């Protein structure tokens, strides 16, 4: 195949590069920023796409961030590529902050409290919910009884507060990202247009100078011949 990699990625390598991209997260961030700024669209449409991607990054709908960002961007008439790139906000370096912000906001809205001990139990609750899903799916085809206790605890203590708080925190940070992105994108596009225009004018001037030199050379040659 034409586009097949010479050295196919192993599962371990894919996971490692997800947690720490080649070149580091700083390089990955600058790459995404560069790509977003160069998108051929208006600053407002790109910023609306960024809003969608940032908002989805604060939701607990893991595995559906891309799909959700695209759907929201379409509804807002935003740039879809920008929405996909903006989901980069949710990465292994920021998930701790996003999770805490969403959970604390959700518990605050619901009138409950997130205890420090519960934070240490998050991974356990995620694991219990996953075990329940796997066990109950297997129970459909076996005599084993279904057990939803782990999933119920996860939904009550984690998923529901995360979802409610994620909507609030997502709207807040996505709106900040939108209002920061519009002037930055507008300034960048204006500057880029100026650079392209200056480059075009320089090429045009250079071509005109060469044409004048050529005309002068022909004129001088005629004068020498006549002389």
C-alpha positions as CSV (number, residue, x, y, z in Angstrom):
1,X,0.0,0.0,0.0
2,X,1.2,3.5,-0.9
3,X,0.5,5.1,2.5
4,X,1.4,2.1,4.7
5,X,4.0,2.9,7.4
6,X,7.4,1.2,7.0
7,X,7.5,0.6,10.7
8,X,4.0,-0.2,11.9
9,X,3.2,1.2,15.3
10,X,2.9,-1.3,18.2
11,X,0.1,-0.8,20.7
12,X,2.7,0.1,23.4
13,X,4.2,2.7,21.1
14,X,0.8,4.2,20.2
15,X,-0.1,4.5,23.9
16,X,3.3,6.0,24.7
17,X,3.0,8.6,22.0
18,X,-0.5,9.5,23.2
19,X,0.8,10.1,26.7
20,X,3.9,11.9,25.4
21,X,4.1,12.8,21.7
22,X,7.4,12.7,19.9
23,X,9.0,16.1,20.4
24,X,7.0,16.7,23.6
25,X,3.7,18.4,24.4
26,X,5.1,21.9,23.8
27,X,5.9,21.0,20.2
28,X,2.5,19.3,19.7
29,X,0.8,22.4,21.1
30,X,2.7,24.8,18.8
31,X,1.9,22.5,15.8
32,X,-1.9,22.6,16.6
33,X,-1.8,26.3,17.2
34,X,0.0,26.8,13.8
35,X,-2.5,24.7,12.0
36,X,-5.5,26.4,13.5
37,X,-4.2,29.9,12.6
38,X,-3.7,28.9,9.0
39,X,-7.2,27.5,8.5
40,X,-8.8,29.2,5.4
41,X,-11.9,30.6,7.2
42,X,-13.1,33.7,9.0
43,X,-11.8,34.3,12.5
44,X,-15.4,34.0,13.9
45,X,-16.0,30.6,12.3
46,X,-12.7,29.2,13.4
47,X,-13.3,30.6,16.9
48,X,-16.7,28.9,17.0
49,X,-15.0,25.6,16.1
50,X,-12.6,26.2,18.9
51,X,-15.5,26.8,21.3
52,X,-17.0,23.4,20.3
53,X,-13.7,21.5,20.8
54,X,-12.9,23.1,24.2
55,X,-16.4,22.6,25.5
56,X,-16.4,18.9,24.6
57,X,-13.0,18.4,26.3
58,X,-14.7,19.2,29.6
59,X,-17.4,16.5,29.3
60,X,-17.0,12.9,30.5
61,X,-18.1,11.6,27.1
62,X,-14.6,10.0,26.5
63,X,-14.5,8.5,23.0
64,X,-17.1,10.9,21.7
65,X,-15.2,14.2,22.0
66,X,-14.5,14.3,18.2
67,X,-18.1,13.4,17.3
68,X,-19.5,15.9,19.8
69,X,-17.2,18.7,18.7
70,X,-18.1,18.2,15.1
71,X,-21.9,18.2,15.8
72,X,-21.7,21.3,18.0
73,X,-19.5,23.1,15.4
74,X,-22.0,22.3,12.7
75,X,-24.9,23.6,14.8
76,X,-22.9,26.8,15.5
77,X,-21.7,27.1,11.9
78,X,-18.2,26.9,13.1
79,X,-15.1,25.4,11.4
80,X,-15.1,21.7,11.8
81,X,-11.3,21.2,11.6
82,X,-10.8,23.8,14.3
83,X,-13.3,22.0,16.5
84,X,-11.3,18.7,16.1
85,X,-8.0,20.4,16.8
86,X,-9.4,22.2,19.8
87,X,-10.2,18.9,21.5
88,X,-6.4,18.8,22.0
89,X,-7.2,20.9,25.1
90,X,-8.1,17.6,26.7
91,X,-4.8,15.7,27.0
92,X,-3.0,13.7,29.6
93,X,-1.4,16.9,31.0
94,X,-4.7,18.7,31.4
95,X,-7.2,15.9,32.3
96,X,-6.4,16.2,36.0
97,X,-7.3,19.9,36.0
98,X,-10.4,19.3,33.8
99,X,-11.6,16.5,35.9
100,X,-11.2,18.4,39.2
101,X,-12.9,21.6,37.7
102,X,-15.8,19.6,36.3
103,X,-16.3,17.4,39.4
104,X,-16.1,20.3,41.9
105,X,-18.5,22.4,39.8
106,X,-20.9,19.5,39.5
107,X,-21.0,18.7,43.2
108,X,-21.4,22.4,43.9
109,X,-24.4,22.7,41.6
110,X,-25.9,19.5,43.0
111,X,-25.4,20.7,46.6
112,X,-23.0,17.8,47.4
113,X,-19.3,17.9,48.4
114,X,-16.3,16.2,46.8
115,X,-14.2,14.9,49.6
116,X,-10.4,14.5,49.3
117,X,-10.7,10.8,49.9
118,X,-13.1,10.5,47.0
119,X,-10.4,11.8,44.6
120,X,-8.2,8.9,45.5
121,X,-11.1,6.6,44.7
122,X,-11.9,7.9,41.3
123,X,-9.7,5.3,39.5
124,X,-11.3,2.6,41.5
125,X,-14.8,3.8,40.6
126,X,-13.9,4.0,36.9
127,X,-12.6,0.4,37.2
128,X,-15.7,-0.9,39.0
129,X,-18.0,0.7,36.3
130,X,-15.9,-0.9,33.5
131,X,-16.0,-4.3,35.3
132,X,-19.8,-4.0,35.6
133,X,-20.2,-3.2,31.9
134,X,-18.0,-6.1,30.9
135,X,-19.7,-8.5,33.4
136,X,-23.2,-7.6,32.4
137,X,-22.4,-7.8,28.7
138,X,-21.1,-11.3,29.4
139,X,-24.1,-12.2,31.5
140,X,-26.4,-11.8,28.5
141,X,-25.0,-15.0,27.1
142,X,-24.4,-16.9,30.3
143,X,-26.4,-17.9,33.4
144,X,-24.6,-15.2,35.5
145,X,-26.7,-12.5,37.1
146,X,-26.2,-8.9,36.2
147,X,-24.8,-6.5,38.8
148,X,-25.1,-2.7,38.3
149,X,-23.9,-1.6,41.7
150,X,-20.5,-0.4,40.6
151,X,-22.0,1.4,37.6
152,X,-24.7,3.0,39.8
153,X,-22.1,4.3,42.3
154,X,-20.0,5.6,39.4
155,X,-22.9,7.4,37.8
156,X,-24.0,8.9,41.1
157,X,-20.6,10.0,42.4
158,X,-18.6,10.6,39.3
159,X,-20.4,10.7,35.9
160,X,-23.5,12.8,36.7
161,X,-21.6,15.5,38.7
162,X,-18.8,15.4,36.1
163,X,-21.4,15.9,33.3
164,X,-23.2,18.7,35.0
165,X,-20.0,20.5,36.1
166,X,-18.4,19.8,32.8
167,X,-21.2,21.6,31.0
168,X,-20.7,24.7,33.3
169,X,-16.9,24.6,33.2
170,X,-16.9,23.8,29.5
171,X,-19.1,26.8,28.7
172,X,-16.9,29.1,30.8
173,X,-13.6,28.1,29.4
174,X,-14.8,27.7,25.8
175,X,-16.2,31.2,25.9
176,X,-12.9,32.5,27.1
177,X,-11.2,30.6,24.3
178,X,-13.6,32.1,21.8
179,X,-13.1,35.7,22.8
180,X,-9.3,35.3,23.0
181,X,-9.1,33.5,19.6
182,X,-11.1,36.0,17.5
183,X,-8.7,39.0,17.8
184,X,-5.6,36.8,17.7
185,X,-6.8,35.1,14.5
186,X,-7.9,38.4,12.9
187,X,-4.5,40.0,13.6
188,X,-2.7,36.9,12.3
189,X,-4.7,36.8,9.1
190,X,-4.3,40.5,8.6
191,X,-0.6,40.2,9.1
192,X,-0.4,37.2,6.8
193,X,-2.3,39.0,4.0
194,X,0.1,41.9,4.4
195,X,3.1,39.6,4.1
196,X,1.7,37.8,1.1
197,X,0.9,41.1,-0.6
198,X,4.4,42.5,0.2
199,X,5.9,39.3,-1.3
200,X,3.7,39.6,-4.4
201,X,4.7,43.2,-4.8
202,X,8.4,42.3,-4.4
203,X,8.1,39.6,-7.1
204,X,6.2,42.0,-9.3
205,X,8.8,44.7,-8.9
206,X,11.6,42.2,-9.6
207,X,9.9,41.0,-12.8
208,X,9.4,44.6,-13.9
209,X,13.1,45.4,-13.2
210,X,14.2,42.4,-15.3
211,X,11.8,43.4,-18.1
212,X,13.2,46.9,-18.1
213,X,16.8,45.6,-18.1
214,X,15.9,43.4,-21.0
215,X,14.4,46.3,-22.9
216,X,17.4,48.5,-22.2
217,X,19.7,45.7,-23.4
218,X,17.8,45.4,-26.7
219,X,17.8,49.3,-27.0
220,X,21.6,49.5,-26.4
221,X,22.2,46.7,-28.9
222,X,20.2,48.5,-31.6
223,X,22.0,51.8,-30.9
224,X,25.4,49.9,-31.3
225,X,24.2,48.4,-34.5
226,X,23.0,51.7,-35.9
227,X,26.2,53.4,-34.8
